[in-house]
């Protein structure tokens, strides 16, 4: 991300969901979630971030605007 970070860059960031890390081969713990947020805080560009909705994530990103998206499953 640092390599491509410029004011005109838009990143799509989709980290492993919090407390669902066991479903990912590489693992991604609480410290990694915090480190990712610290990297995003320093970005010149902008980002779209997808996460599961939980108190930890809401608190971690509390200074950023958030939208809840309703998923509609079609048959």
C-alpha positions as CSV (number, residue, x, y, z in Angstrom):
1,X,0.0,0.0,0.0
2,X,2.8,2.4,0.8
3,X,4.3,2.0,-2.7
4,X,1.1,3.2,-4.4
5,X,-0.1,5.7,-1.8
6,X,-0.7,9.1,-3.3
7,X,-3.4,11.7,-2.7
8,X,-5.4,10.6,-5.8
9,X,-5.3,6.8,-4.9
10,X,-8.3,4.9,-3.8
11,X,-7.7,1.6,-2.0
12,X,-10.2,-1.2,-1.5
13,X,-9.2,-2.9,1.8
14,X,-10.8,-6.2,2.8
15,X,-8.9,-7.6,5.8
16,X,-9.9,-10.9,7.5
17,X,-13.0,-10.4,9.6
18,X,-12.3,-9.8,13.3
19,X,-12.5,-13.0,15.4
20,X,-13.0,-15.1,12.3
21,X,-9.3,-15.4,11.7
22,X,-9.4,-19.2,12.1
23,X,-11.0,-19.4,8.6
24,X,-7.9,-17.8,7.0
25,X,-4.7,-19.8,6.4
26,X,-2.3,-17.0,7.2
27,X,-4.0,-15.8,10.4
28,X,-4.6,-12.2,11.3
29,X,-4.8,-11.4,15.0
30,X,-6.0,-8.4,17.0
31,X,-2.5,-6.8,16.8
32,X,-2.7,-7.0,13.0
33,X,-6.1,-5.3,12.9
34,X,-4.7,-2.5,15.0
35,X,-1.6,-2.2,12.8
36,X,-3.7,-2.0,9.7
37,X,-5.7,0.8,11.2
38,X,-2.5,2.7,12.0
39,X,-1.3,2.3,8.4
40,X,-4.6,3.6,7.1
41,X,-4.5,6.6,9.5
42,X,-1.2,7.7,7.8
43,X,-2.4,7.2,4.2
44,X,-2.3,10.1,1.7
45,X,-5.0,8.5,-0.4
46,X,-8.5,7.3,0.5
47,X,-9.8,3.9,1.2
48,X,-12.9,1.8,1.2
49,X,-12.8,-0.7,4.1
50,X,-15.0,-3.8,4.5
51,X,-15.3,-5.5,7.9
52,X,-17.7,-7.4,10.0
53,X,-19.8,-5.3,12.3
54,X,-18.7,-5.8,15.9
55,X,-17.8,-3.5,18.9
56,X,-14.1,-3.9,18.5
57,X,-14.1,-2.7,14.8
58,X,-16.6,0.1,15.6
59,X,-14.3,1.4,18.4
60,X,-11.1,1.0,16.4
61,X,-12.5,3.0,13.4
62,X,-14.8,5.4,15.4
63,X,-13.3,8.5,13.9
64,X,-14.2,7.4,10.3
65,X,-17.6,7.5,8.7
66,X,-19.3,4.2,8.5
67,X,-22.2,2.8,6.5
68,X,-24.2,-0.4,7.2
69,X,-25.0,-2.3,4.1
70,X,-27.9,-4.7,3.9
71,X,-27.2,-7.8,1.9
72,X,-30.0,-9.2,-0.2
73,X,-29.6,-12.8,-1.3
74,X,-31.3,-13.7,-4.5
75,X,-32.5,-17.3,-5.2
